[in-house]
Amino acid sequence: MNGQELIQRYEAGERDFSVTELFGADLHGAELFGAILHGADLREADLSGADLSEVNLDWAILERANLSGANLSGATLLDANLPGANLLGANLSGADLKGANLKGATMPDGTVHK
């Protein structure tokens, strides 16, 4: 599935995109409030400026994904893989990152997670 198809299906009322292949998808600025992306492959996806508040990203693969400026407030990212992800300026208030792999990720404040 590509980013445009996901957005169209979301706008049509679908919310569950668990274990979806979205490698390199262009989802910048997408409004995906409350979507379920549990286990989705979002490696190298562009999610910059996206509204991902209340989104379930548990077990998602977000390696080298661009999440700069994204709203992840209230999102769950339990055991998610985010090595090398760009979270610069992202809103992580209330986000649950228990068990998430953030090695090499650029955090909202610009620091790189070790």
C-alpha positions in Angstrom: 0.0 0.0 0.0 1.3 3.5 -0.7 0.7 6.6 1.4 -2.0 8.0 -0.8 -4.1 4.8 -0.7 -3.8 4.7 3.1 -5.0 8.3 3.4 -7.9 7.6 1.0 -9.0 4.6 3.0 -8.6 6.5 6.3 -10.8 9.3 4.9 -13.4 6.7 3.9 -13.6 5.6 7.6 -11.1 2.7 7.8 -8.9 2.9 10.9 -7.1 -0.5 11.2 -3.9 -0.7 9.1 -2.1 -3.3 11.3 0.9 -5.0 9.8 0.6 -2.9 6.6 3.7 -2.5 4.4 4.4 1.2 4.0 8.1 1.3 3.4 9.1 4.7 2.2 5.5 6.0 2.1 4.8 9.7 1.8 2.5 10.6 4.6 3.8 14.0 5.5 1.1 16.2 6.9 -1.4 13.3 7.0 -4.3 13.5 9.5 -4.4 9.9 11.0 -5.8 10.6 14.5 -6.7 7.3 16.2 -5.4 5.0 13.4 -4.1 1.6 14.2 -0.7 1.0 12.7 0.2 -1.9 15.0 3.2 -3.7 13.5 3.2 -1.6 10.4 6.4 -1.3 8.4 7.1 2.4 8.1 10.8 2.3 7.5 12.0 5.5 5.8 8.5 6.8 5.6 7.9 10.6 5.6 5.5 11.3 8.5 6.7 14.9 9.0 4.0 17.2 10.3 1.5 14.3 10.5 -1.2 14.2 13.1 -0.5 10.8 14.8 -2.2 11.6 18.1 -3.8 8.6 19.8 -2.3 6.3 17.1 -1.4 2.8 18.0 2.2 2.2 16.7 3.0 -0.7 19.0 5.6 -3.0 17.4 5.8 -0.7 14.3 9.0 -0.4 12.4 9.9 3.2 12.0 13.6 2.8 11.2 15.0 6.0 9.6 11.4 7.4 9.4 11.0 11.2 9.3 8.6 12.2 12.2 9.9 15.8 12.5 7.1 18.1 13.7 4.6 15.2 14.0 2.0 15.2 16.7 2.4 11.9 18.6 0.5 13.1 21.7 -1.2 10.1 23.4 0.2 7.7 20.8 1.4 4.2 21.9 4.7 3.0 20.6 5.3 0.0 22.8 8.3 -2.0 21.6 8.4 0.1 18.4 11.6 0.2 16.4 12.8 3.8 15.7 16.6 3.5 15.2 17.8 6.5 13.2 14.3 8.1 13.2 14.0 11.9 13.1 11.7 13.2 15.9 13.0 16.7 15.9 10.2 19.0 17.0 7.7 16.1 17.4 5.1 16.3 20.2 5.5 13.3 22.4 3.3 14.5 25.3 1.5 11.5 26.8 3.1 9.1 24.3 4.0 5.6 25.6 7.4 4.6 24.4 7.9 1.6 26.8 10.4 -0.8 25.2 10.9 1.3 22.1 14.2 1.1 20.4 15.4 4.7 19.9 19.1 4.1 19.3 20.4 6.8 17.0 17.0 8.6 16.9 17.0 12.4 16.8 14.8 13.4 19.7 12.4 16.4 19.8 15.0 18.7 21.4 17.7 17.8 18.8 19.7 15.4 20.9 20.6 12.0 19.5 19.5 9.0 21.6 22.3 6.7 22.5 
